[in-house]
Amino acid sequence: MTEKEEMLFNVQKYRFALIDIAMYLDSHKNDKEAMETFKKYGKDYLEAKKAYVDKFGPLMHSDLIGESKWTWTDAPWPWEV
């Protein structure tokens, strides 16, 4: 696995965990342990995503908010790799 693939996998696994825990919290809103886990994975997700975006470019259009230049189309599209 390349560094890029590994970093993207980390973003994806934390995002998956957040979605899964969020669905659980929808029906167990008072579960403090689940909420702490959600916060932990949220922090991990943001860190992994920032690291990926800083090194390889945006994953979503919103990653360019605050940037001075539109770089969305600079990297190869997934089907071009």
C-alpha positions in Angstrom: 0.0 0.0 0.0 1.4 3.4 -0.9 1.6 6.3 1.6 -1.3 8.0 -0.2 -3.5 4.9 -0.1 -2.7 4.4 3.6 -3.5 8.0 4.5 -6.7 7.8 2.5 -7.6 4.5 4.2 -7.2 6.2 7.6 -9.5 9.0 6.6 -12.1 6.5 5.4 -11.9 4.3 8.5 -12.4 7.2 10.9 -15.3 8.5 8.8 -16.9 5.1 8.8 -16.5 4.9 12.6 -18.1 8.3 13.0 -21.1 7.3 10.9 -21.5 4.0 12.7 -21.3 5.6 16.2 -23.7 8.5 15.1 -26.3 5.9 14.1 -26.0 4.3 17.5 -26.2 7.6 19.3 -29.4 8.4 17.4 -31.1 5.8 19.5 -28.8 5.9 22.6 -28.3 9.7 23.1 -27.4 9.4 26.8 -24.6 6.9 26.3 -21.7 9.0 27.6 -19.0 6.4 26.6 -20.3 6.3 23.0 -20.3 10.1 22.9 -16.7 10.2 24.1 -15.8 7.6 21.5 -17.5 9.7 18.8 -15.4 12.8 19.9 -12.2 10.7 19.9 -12.8 9.4 16.4 -13.9 12.9 15.3 -10.6 14.3 16.4 -8.7 11.4 14.7 -10.8 11.9 11.5 -10.0 15.7 11.4 -6.3 15.0 12.0 -6.1 12.3 9.3 -8.1 14.3 6.8 -5.9 17.4 7.4 -2.7 15.4 7.0 -4.0 13.9 3.7 -5.2 17.2 2.3 -2.0 19.0 3.3 0.1 16.3 1.5 -2.1 15.3 -1.5 -4.7 17.9 -2.0 -8.4 18.3 -1.4 -10.8 15.4 -0.9 -13.9 17.6 -1.2 -14.6 21.0 -2.6 -15.0 22.3 1.0 -11.4 21.5 1.7 -10.6 24.6 -0.4 -12.5 27.0 1.8 -10.1 29.6 3.0 -7.6 28.9 0.2 -6.6 31.7 -2.2 -6.5 29.4 -5.2 -8.8 26.8 -6.7 -6.8 23.6 -6.9 -9.6 21.1 -7.1 -8.7 20.1 -10.7 -4.9 20.1 -10.2 -4.5 16.5 -9.1 -5.4 13.5 -11.3 -9.0 12.3 -11.1 -9.4 8.9 -9.6 -9.9 7.3 -13.0 -6.7 8.9 -14.3 -4.5 7.1 -11.7 
